Amino acid sequence: MTYNILEGGTGRVDPIAEVIRLAGAEVVILQETTDTELFHRLANRLGMDRFLAENPRWDGGAPHGVGLLSKLPISRAVNVGAMDERFTRGVLSARSCISTPMRTRRSRATAMRW
């Protein structure tokens, strides 16, 4: 699921959590994650693992990023945007995997915000 939470979702953590919960999403990419504290509260409220790829805006404004929430443990995540100055917003690449005796579930996410 992808979700643009608009300007960091400030003051709307409960409604955002409810939308994600009702969607039944196992993996969520959040756009416009400008409020780090809200992002972590949202992940805690949903009981999901998280990774935030945050890059500062070049104009000196608030940091903008792309957030990943996952019901599966995130085994590897990289903020690709921090590696290349051409990216002015968050870019992430992540992988999660969980194995049980009966099956292996894998998830992969790559997201960027222009």
N, C-alpha and C positions, 0 to 999 in steps of 0.2 A: 504494500500500500504506500502511496506517496501522499503527502499532506503538507500544503503550504499553510503554516500556522499564522501567517501575516504579522509582521513586526514583532516576532518573538513570542507571540501568544500571551503577552502581558495581560494579567488579570483574567485569563481564560483557561487556566490549567484544568479545572473540573470539566467544562464542556469539551475540551480537546480530548481528555482522557476518555470521556464517555463515547465520543465518536469512534475512537480507536477500539475501545472495548466492544462496542456493538458491531463493528466491522469484523471482529474476530481475527484480525490480522496477526500473523506470526512475525512478520518483518515489516517495519515502517521506516520510510525515509521522510524526515521532516525538513522542509525548506524554511528559510528565514529564522533560523535559531539564533536570535540575537541575545537571549537571556539565558545564560548558562545555568543559573540557579533553577529557573523554571524547567529547563530541559531535564535536569537531574530529579527534580520533584516529580515530573511526569513519569519518568522511567521507574522511580520507586513506587509510585501509585499504581502503575500497571504491572509491577513485578517483572520488568524486562531488563535485559542487559543493554548497555548503551555505549555509543562512541560518538564523539562530537568532532567534526572536522571544521575548525574555525580559522578564518583568515581575516585580518583587519582590512577594513576598506581603505583604499589609498587616499581618500579625501579626508581622513582623520575622523570619520564617523564611528558609530558603534560597530563592533565586530559582527560579521555576518557569517553564518555557517550552515552546514548540512549535518543533521543529526540522524543517527541510526539507532533504532530500538529493535530488539530481537528477543523473542521468547527462547530461542536457542542461544547457548553461550557463544559469544563472539570469540573465535579462536585467533583471529588475526585481523588487524585493522590498520590502515595507513592513511594519514592526511596527505594526499598527493599534492593538493594545492599549495601546501607549505614548501614544497620542493621546487616550485617553478614560479618565479615572480610574475609571469604572464597571467596567472590566475589571480583575480582580485577577490574571489569568493572561495568558500570551502569546496573541496573536492575529496571524496573518500572512496576507498576500495576496501571491502571487508569480506570475511568468510566466517561461517559458523558451521559446526558439525556436531552431531551427537550420535553415538552408537549405542544400540541395545543388542541383546542377544538375537533379536528377531530381525532388526533392520538398522540401516544407517540413514539419517536425515541430514542433508546438506543444504546450505543456503549461501548465496553469493549476492553481494550488492555493490554496485558502483553508482555513484551519484555526483552530480555537480550542479552548481548554481551559477548562472552568468550574472 
